[in-house]
Amino acid sequence: MLFFVPCVHAQNLMSAWKNQTDCIGTCYEFKENYSTELSDVSFAYKQENTRSITSSHYTEVSFNNSYIENLNISDSKVEQSSFSSVLISNAVIQNSIFTENKLSYSKWMNAKFENVDMAESELNNTSFGDLSLINVNAEESLFNSANMSLAKISDSKFNDSNFKYAELILAEISMSDFSESEMNNIIFLNAKLDNIQFVDATLTSSDFTNSVMDKISFNESDIEYGRFVKNKITNSTFLDAKLKNTSFAMSNITNVDFTESDLTSSDFSMATLNNVNFTNTKLEYADFTGTKFNNVTINGAKIDNVNDKGAKNSPF
């Protein structure tokens, strides 16, 4: 069996990320000239069967408290406008700039965003039924308490955004970046995550229970009191992460690097660890009851009061 070399693995993971991120976020060349200009107009409290916005520039337009059966936006620029408390049955927004808009407290039953720049938007307490985000830039946006369960997200950027208390239950997310975001108390139950960056993010009290995770970077993030219970975690890194009182109980963890992380009072009970690196980590009072170890490194780790009762091949 080849010995797992954590630092090389971490470098390879970052290299793979860089090689695949040529088109993360919006890579579309947006229109610069529009056939229709509209500003400072209100469509609030209206009921519409179809609202189509094509090759148009809307600024400070209000749709508050409206019901729209079908919303179609393409090759347009809609900015600093308000969709607060709207109810939308079907929405397709593509190849458009959709920045600095307010969508809070709205409900979108079916929504697809593709090649959309929606940076600095507000989606607090917004609920989505069937949501698809493909090549979306949502940096510096607010998704606090948003319900995005069952969302399918790929090739998108959410850097420096807020997802406090948001729900992404059963979400499928790939090739996306949430670095430097505030995501405490977020719920990722039964999610599938692949090639995700959570670097320097705040994920305290987050819940990833029963999720499948591959090629994830939690480097330098704060995940204290987090839950990774019954997870499958592969080819991922938690370098210099804060993981006090975090649970990985009953999880299957393979090719994962925890170098220099703080795992004080963490719970790995009944977990299976294959090719895992705990070099220079803080493991005081960590619980490894019934844990199965295979090729696990603890060089330089602080291991006072570790509990490995009933563990197999324990390095402690």
DRENDO-1510 file (C-alpha; in Angstrom, 1 decimal, always signed):
<recs>
REC; n; res; u; v; w
REC; 1; MET; +0.0; +0.0; +0.0 .
REC; 2; LEU; +1.3; +3.4; -0.9 .
REC; 3; PHE; +1.9; +5.8; +2.1 .
REC; 4; PHE; -0.3; +8.8; +2.0 .
REC; 5; VAL; +1.8; +12.0; +1.8 .
REC; 6; PRO; -0.5; +14.8; +3.0 .
REC; 7; CYS; +1.3; +17.9; +1.8 .
REC; 8; VAL; +1.7; +16.4; -1.8 .
REC; 9; HIS; -2.0; +15.5; -1.7 .
REC; 10; ALA; -3.0; +19.1; -0.7 .
REC; 11; GLN; -0.8; +20.5; -3.5 .
REC; 12; ASN; -2.3; +18.2; -6.1 .
REC; 13; LEU; -5.9; +19.1; -4.9 .
REC; 14; MET; -5.2; +22.8; -5.3 .
REC; 15; SER; -3.5; +22.2; -8.7 .
REC; 16; ALA; -6.5; +20.2; -9.9 .
REC; 17; TRP; -8.8; +23.0; -8.8 .
REC; 18; LYS; -6.8; +25.7; -10.7 .
REC; 19; ASN; -6.8; +23.5; -13.8 .
REC; 20; GLN; -10.6; +23.2; -13.8 .
REC; 21; THR; -11.6; +26.8; -12.8 .
REC; 22; ASP; -11.0; +28.6; -16.1 .
REC; 23; CYS; -14.8; +29.2; -16.3 .
REC; 24; ILE; -16.0; +29.5; -12.7 .
REC; 25; GLY; -18.6; +32.2; -12.3 .
REC; 26; THR; -19.7; +34.2; -15.3 .
REC; 27; CYS; -17.6; +33.6; -18.4 .
REC; 28; TYR; -20.2; +34.9; -20.8 .
REC; 29; GLU; -19.5; +38.1; -22.8 .
REC; 30; PHE; -22.5; +40.2; -21.8 .
REC; 31; LYS; -24.2; +42.7; -24.2 .
REC; 32; GLU; -23.2; +46.3; -23.8 .
REC; 33; ASN; -26.0; +47.9; -25.9 .
REC; 34; TYR; -29.7; +47.3; -25.3 .
REC; 35; SER; -32.8; +48.0; -27.4 .
REC; 36; THR; -34.9; +49.1; -24.4 .
REC; 37; GLU; -34.1; +51.3; -21.4 .
REC; 38; LEU; -36.4; +51.4; -18.4 .
REC; 39; SER; -35.8; +53.0; -15.0 .
REC; 40; ASP; -37.6; +54.1; -11.9 .
REC; 41; VAL; -40.8; +52.3; -12.8 .
REC; 42; SER; -43.1; +50.3; -10.6 .
REC; 43; PHE; -44.9; +47.0; -11.5 .
REC; 44; ALA; -45.6; +46.3; -7.8 .
REC; 45; TYR; -48.8; +44.4; -6.7 .
REC; 46; LYS; -49.4; +43.2; -10.3 .
REC; 47; GLN; -50.4; +39.8; -11.6 .
REC; 48; GLU; -48.8; +38.8; -14.9 .
REC; 49; ASN; -49.0; +35.7; -17.0 .
REC; 50; THR; -45.6; +36.4; -18.7 .
REC; 51; ARG; -42.9; +39.0; -18.3 .
REC; 52; SER; -40.2; +38.7; -20.9 .
REC; 53; ILE; -37.2; +41.0; -20.7 .
REC; 54; THR; -34.9; +40.7; -23.7 .
REC; 55; SER; -32.1; +43.0; -24.8 .
REC; 56; SER; -33.2; +45.4; -22.2 .
REC; 57; HIS; -31.7; +47.6; -19.4 .
REC; 58; TYR; -33.8; +47.9; -16.3 .
REC; 59; THR; -32.6; +50.1; -13.4 .
REC; 60; GLU; -34.5; +50.7; -10.1 .
REC; 61; VAL; -37.6; +48.9; -11.3 .
REC; 62; SER; -40.0; +47.5; -8.7 .
REC; 63; PHE; -41.9; +44.2; -8.9 .
REC; 64; ASN; -42.6; +44.0; -5.2 .
REC; 65; ASN; -45.5; +41.8; -4.0 .
REC; 66; SER; -46.3; +40.7; -7.6 .
REC; 67; TYR; -47.3; +37.4; -9.0 .
REC; 68; ILE; -45.6; +36.4; -12.3 .
REC; 69; GLU; -46.4; +33.0; -13.8 .
REC; 70; ASN; -43.5; +33.0; -16.3 .
REC; 71; LEU; -40.4; +35.3; -16.0 .
REC; 72; ASN; -37.9; +35.2; -18.8 .
REC; 73; ILE; -34.8; +37.4; -18.8 .
REC; 74; SER; -32.1; +37.1; -21.5 .
REC; 75; ASP; -29.3; +39.2; -22.9 .
REC; 76; SER; -30.3; +42.0; -20.5 .
REC; 77; LYS; -29.1; +44.1; -17.6 .
REC; 78; VAL; -31.4; +44.3; -14.6 .
REC; 79; GLU; -29.9; +46.1; -11.7 .
REC; 80; GLN; -30.8; +47.8; -8.4 .
REC; 81; SER; -34.3; +46.6; -8.9 .
REC; 82; SER; -36.7; +44.9; -6.4 .
REC; 83; PHE; -38.4; +41.5; -6.5 .
REC; 84; SER; -39.1; +41.5; -2.8 .
REC; 85; SER; -42.1; +39.3; -1.7 .
REC; 86; VAL; -42.8; +38.2; -5.3 .
REC; 87; LEU; -44.3; +34.8; -6.2 .
REC; 88; ILE; -42.8; +33.4; -9.4 .
REC; 89; SER; -43.9; +30.1; -10.8 .
REC; 90; ASN; -41.3; +29.7; -13.6 .
REC; 91; ALA; -38.2; +31.7; -14.2 .
REC; 92; VAL; -35.4; +31.5; -16.7 .
REC; 93; ILE; -32.7; +34.1; -16.4 .
REC; 94; GLN; -29.7; +33.6; -18.7 .
REC; 95; ASN; -26.8; +35.5; -20.3 .
REC; 96; SER; -27.6; +38.6; -18.2 .
REC; 97; ILE; -26.4; +41.0; -15.6 .
REC; 98; PHE; -28.7; +40.8; -12.6 .
REC; 99; THR; -26.7; +42.7; -9.9 .
REC; 100; GLU; -27.6; +44.6; -6.7 .
REC; 101; ASN; -31.2; +43.4; -6.8 .
REC; 102; LYS; -33.5; +42.7; -3.8 .
REC; 103; LEU; -35.2; +39.3; -3.9 .
REC; 104; SER; -35.8; +38.9; -0.1 .
REC; 105; TYR; -38.9; +37.1; +1.2 .
REC; 106; SER; -39.8; +36.0; -2.3 .
REC; 107; LYS; -40.8; +32.5; -3.6 .
REC; 108; TRP; -39.6; +31.0; -6.8 .
REC; 109; MET; -41.2; +27.7; -7.6 .
REC; 110; ASN; -38.9; +26.8; -10.6 .
REC; 111; ALA; -35.9; +28.9; -11.3 .
REC; 112; LYS; -32.9; +28.5; -13.6 .
REC; 113; PHE; -30.0; +31.0; -13.6 .
REC; 114; GLU; -27.3; +30.4; -16.3 .
REC; 115; ASN; -24.4; +32.7; -17.2 .
REC; 116; VAL; -25.8; +35.3; -14.8 .
REC; 117; ASP; -23.9; +37.9; -12.8 .
REC; 118; MET; -26.0; +38.5; -9.7 .
REC; 119; ALA; -23.3; +39.9; -7.4 .
REC; 120; GLU; -24.3; +42.0; -4.4 .
REC; 121; SER; -27.9; +40.8; -4.5 .
REC; 122; GLU; -30.2; +40.2; -1.4 .
REC; 123; LEU; -32.0; +36.9; -1.2 .
REC; 124; ASN; -32.6; +36.7; +2.6 .
REC; 125; ASN; -35.5; +34.4; +3.5 .
REC; 126; THR; -36.1; +33.6; -0.1 .
REC; 127; SER; -37.5; +30.1; -0.9 .
REC; 128; PHE; -36.8; +28.1; -4.1 .
REC; 129; GLY; -38.5; +25.0; -5.2 .
REC; 130; ASP; -36.5; +23.6; -8.1 .
REC; 131; LEU; -33.4; +25.7; -8.4 .
REC; 132; SER; -30.5; +25.5; -10.9 .
REC; 133; LEU; -27.4; +27.8; -10.8 .
REC; 134; ILE; -24.9; +27.3; -13.6 .
REC; 135; ASN; -22.0; +29.7; -14.2 .
REC; 136; VAL; -23.3; +32.2; -11.8 .
REC; 137; ASN; -21.4; +34.9; -10.0 .
REC; 138; ALA; -23.1; +35.7; -6.7 .
REC; 139; GLU; -20.2; +37.2; -4.8 .
REC; 140; GLU; -21.0; +39.5; -1.9 .
REC; 141; SER; -24.6; +38.4; -1.9 .
REC; 142; LEU; -27.0; +37.7; +1.0 .
REC; 143; PHE; -28.7; +34.3; +1.3 .
REC; 144; ASN; -29.4; +34.3; +5.0 .
REC; 145; SER; -32.2; +31.9; +6.0 .
REC; 146; ALA; -32.8; +31.1; +2.3 .
REC; 147; ASN; -34.3; +27.7; +1.4 .
REC; 148; MET; -32.3; +26.2; -1.5 .
REC; 149; SER; -33.0; +22.6; -0.8 .
REC; 150; LEU; -32.6; +20.3; -3.8 .
REC; 151; ALA; -30.6; +23.0; -5.6 .
REC; 152; LYS; -28.3; +22.0; -8.4 .
REC; 153; ILE; -25.3; +24.4; -8.5 .
REC; 154; SER; -22.2; +24.2; -10.7 .
REC; 155; ASP; -19.3; +26.3; -11.8 .
REC; 156; SER; -20.4; +29.3; -9.7 .
REC; 157; LYS; -18.8; +31.8; -7.3 .
REC; 158; PHE; -20.2; +32.9; -3.9 .
REC; 159; ASN; -17.1; +34.4; -2.4 .
REC; 160; ASP; -17.6; +36.8; +0.6 .
REC; 161; SER; -21.4; +36.0; +0.7 .
REC; 162; ASN; -23.7; +35.3; +3.6 .
REC; 163; PHE; -25.6; +32.0; +4.0 .
REC; 164; LYS; -26.4; +32.1; +7.8 .
REC; 165; TYR; -29.1; +29.6; +8.6 .
REC; 166; ALA; -29.7; +28.7; +4.9 .
REC; 167; GLU; -30.9; +25.3; +3.9 .
REC; 168; LEU; -29.3; +23.3; +1.1 .
REC; 169; ILE; -30.7; +19.9; +2.0 .
REC; 170; LEU; -30.2; +17.3; -0.8 .
REC; 171; ALA; -28.3; +19.9; -2.8 .
REC; 172; GLU; -25.9; +18.8; -5.5 .
REC; 173; ILE; -23.0; +21.3; -5.8 .
REC; 174; SER; -19.9; +21.0; -8.0 .
REC; 175; MET; -16.9; +23.2; -9.1 .
REC; 176; SER; -17.9; +26.2; -7.0 .
REC; 177; ASP; -16.3; +28.6; -4.6 .
REC; 178; PHE; -17.7; +29.8; -1.2 .
REC; 179; SER; -14.4; +31.1; +0.2 .
REC; 180; GLU; -14.5; +33.8; +2.8 .
REC; 181; SER; -18.3; +33.5; +3.2 .
REC; 182; GLU; -20.3; +33.6; +6.5 .
REC; 183; MET; -22.2; +30.3; +6.6 .
REC; 184; ASN; -22.8; +29.5; +10.3 .
REC; 185; ASN; -25.7; +27.2; +11.1 .
REC; 186; ILE; -26.1; +26.3; +7.4 .
REC; 187; ILE; -27.7; +22.9; +6.7 .
REC; 188; PHE; -26.3; +20.6; +4.0 .
REC; 189; LEU; -28.1; +17.4; +5.0 .
REC; 190; ASN; -27.7; +14.6; +2.4 .
REC; 191; ALA; -25.9; +16.8; +0.0 .
REC; 192; LYS; -23.5; +15.8; -2.7 .
REC; 193; LEU; -20.4; +18.1; -2.9 .
REC; 194; ASP; -17.6; +17.8; -5.4 .
REC; 195; ASN; -14.7; +20.2; -6.0 .
REC; 196; ILE; -15.8; +22.9; -3.6 .
REC; 197; GLN; -13.7; +25.7; -2.0 .
REC; 198; PHE; -14.7; +26.7; +1.5 .
REC; 199; VAL; -11.4; +28.4; +2.3 .
REC; 200; ASP; -11.4; +30.9; +5.2 .
REC; 201; ALA; -15.1; +30.5; +5.6 .
REC; 202; THR; -17.2; +30.6; +8.8 .
REC; 203; LEU; -19.2; +27.4; +9.1 .
REC; 204; THR; -19.7; +27.2; +12.9 .
REC; 205; SER; -22.5; +24.9; +13.9 .
REC; 206; SER; -23.0; +23.8; +10.2 .
REC; 207; ASP; -24.6; +20.5; +9.5 .
REC; 208; PHE; -23.3; +18.2; +6.7 .
REC; 209; THR; -24.8; +15.0; +8.1 .
REC; 210; ASN; -25.1; +12.1; +5.7 .
REC; 211; SER; -23.4; +14.0; +2.8 .
REC; 212; VAL; -21.0; +12.8; +0.2 .
REC; 213; MET; -17.9; +15.0; -0.2 .
REC; 214; ASP; -15.0; +14.8; -2.7 .
REC; 215; LYS; -12.2; +17.2; -3.3 .
REC; 216; ILE; -13.3; +19.8; -0.8 .
REC; 217; SER; -11.0; +22.4; +0.8 .
REC; 218; PHE; -12.0; +23.7; +4.3 .
REC; 219; ASN; -8.5; +25.2; +4.8 .
REC; 220; GLU; -8.3; +27.9; +7.4 .
REC; 221; SER; -12.1; +27.8; +8.1 .
REC; 222; ASP; -13.9; +28.0; +11.4 .
REC; 223; ILE; -16.2; +24.9; +11.6 .
REC; 224; GLU; -16.4; +24.6; +15.4 .
REC; 225; TYR; -19.5; +22.6; +16.6 .
REC; 226; GLY; -20.0; +21.4; +13.0 .
REC; 227; ARG; -21.6; +18.0; +12.2 .
REC; 228; PHE; -20.1; +15.6; +9.5 .
REC; 229; VAL; -21.9; +12.6; +10.9 .
REC; 230; LYS; -22.3; +9.5; +8.7 .
REC; 231; ASN; -20.4; +11.3; +5.9 .
REC; 232; LYS; -18.2; +10.0; +3.1 .
REC; 233; ILE; -15.3; +12.4; +2.8 .
REC; 234; THR; -12.6; +11.8; +0.2 .
REC; 235; ASN; -9.5; +13.6; -1.2 .
REC; 236; SER; -10.1; +16.7; +0.9 .
REC; 237; THR; -8.2; +19.1; +3.2 .
REC; 238; PHE; -8.9; +20.8; +6.5 .
REC; 239; LEU; -5.5; +22.5; +6.9 .
REC; 240; ASP; -5.3; +24.9; +9.8 .
REC; 241; ALA; -9.0; +24.7; +10.4 .
REC; 242; LYS; -10.9; +25.3; +13.6 .
REC; 243; LEU; -12.8; +22.1; +14.4 .
REC; 244; LYS; -13.3; +22.1; +18.2 .
REC; 245; ASN; -16.3; +20.0; +19.2 .
REC; 246; THR; -16.9; +19.0; +15.6 .
REC; 247; SER; -18.4; +15.5; +15.0 .
REC; 248; PHE; -17.2; +13.1; +12.3 .
REC; 249; ALA; -18.9; +10.1; +14.0 .
REC; 250; MET; -19.6; +7.1; +11.9 .
REC; 251; SER; -18.0; +8.7; +8.8 .
REC; 252; ASN; -15.8; +7.1; +6.2 .
REC; 253; ILE; -12.8; +9.4; +5.7 .
REC; 254; THR; -10.2; +8.7; +3.0 .
REC; 255; ASN; -7.2; +10.7; +1.8 .
REC; 256; VAL; -7.9; +13.7; +4.1 .
REC; 257; ASP; -5.4; +16.1; +5.5 .
REC; 258; PHE; -6.1; +17.8; +8.9 .
REC; 259; THR; -2.5; +19.2; +9.3 .
REC; 260; GLU; -2.3; +21.9; +12.0 .
REC; 261; SER; -6.0; +22.0; +12.6 .
REC; 262; ASP; -7.6; +22.3; +16.1 .
REC; 263; LEU; -9.7; +19.1; +16.7 .
REC; 264; THR; -10.0; +19.5; +20.5 .
REC; 265; SER; -12.9; +17.5; +21.8 .
REC; 266; SER; -13.8; +16.4; +18.3 .
REC; 267; ASP; -15.8; +13.1; +17.8 .
REC; 268; PHE; -14.5; +10.4; +15.4 .
REC; 269; SER; -16.3; +7.6; +17.2 .
REC; 270; MET; -17.1; +4.5; +15.0 .
REC; 271; ALA; -15.5; +6.3; +12.0 .
REC; 272; THR; -13.3; +4.6; +9.4 .
REC; 273; LEU; -10.1; +6.5; +8.7 .
REC; 274; ASN; -7.9; +5.6; +5.7 .
REC; 275; ASN; -4.8; +7.6; +4.7 .
REC; 276; VAL; -5.6; +10.5; +7.1 .
REC; 277; ASN; -3.1; +13.0; +8.3 .
REC; 278; PHE; -3.2; +14.6; +11.8 .
REC; 279; THR; +0.3; +16.1; +11.8 .
REC; 280; ASN; +0.7; +18.9; +14.3 .
REC; 281; THR; -3.1; +18.9; +15.1 .
REC; 282; LYS; -4.6; +19.5; +18.5 .
REC; 283; LEU; -6.5; +16.3; +19.5 .
REC; 284; GLU; -6.9; +16.7; +23.2 .
REC; 285; TYR; -10.0; +15.0; +24.5 .
REC; 286; ALA; -10.9; +13.8; +21.0 .
REC; 287; ASP; -13.1; +10.7; +20.9 .
REC; 288; PHE; -12.0; +7.7; +18.7 .
REC; 289; THR; -14.1; +5.1; +20.4 .
REC; 290; GLY; -14.5; +2.1; +18.1 .
REC; 291; THR; -12.7; +3.9; +15.3 .
REC; 292; LYS; -10.9; +1.9; +12.5 .
REC; 293; PHE; -7.5; +3.2; +11.5 .
REC; 294; ASN; -5.5; +2.5; +8.4 .
REC; 295; ASN; -2.4; +4.5; +7.6 .
REC; 296; VAL; -3.1; +7.4; +9.9 .
REC; 297; THR; -0.3; +9.9; +10.8 .
REC; 298; ILE; -0.2; +11.8; +14.1 .
REC; 299; ASN; +3.3; +13.2; +14.1 .
REC; 300; GLY; +3.6; +16.2; +16.4 .
REC; 301; ALA; -0.1; +16.0; +17.4 .
REC; 302; LYS; -1.2; +16.9; +20.9 .
REC; 303; ILE; -3.0; +13.8; +22.1 .
REC; 304; ASP; -3.6; +14.3; +25.8 .
REC; 305; ASN; -6.8; +12.5; +27.1 .
REC; 306; VAL; -7.6; +11.0; +23.7 .
REC; 307; ASN; -10.2; +8.2; +24.0 .
REC; 308; ASP; -9.5; +5.3; +21.6 .
REC; 309; LYS; -11.3; +2.5; +23.5 .
REC; 310; GLY; -12.3; -0.3; +21.2 .
REC; 311; ALA; -10.4; +1.2; +18.3 .
REC; 312; LYS; -8.7; -1.0; +15.7 .
REC; 313; ASN; -5.0; -0.3; +14.7 .
REC; 314; SER; -5.0; +2.9; +16.8 .
REC; 315; PRO; -1.8; +5.0; +16.5 .
REC; 316; PHE; -2.4; +6.5; +20.0 .
</recs>
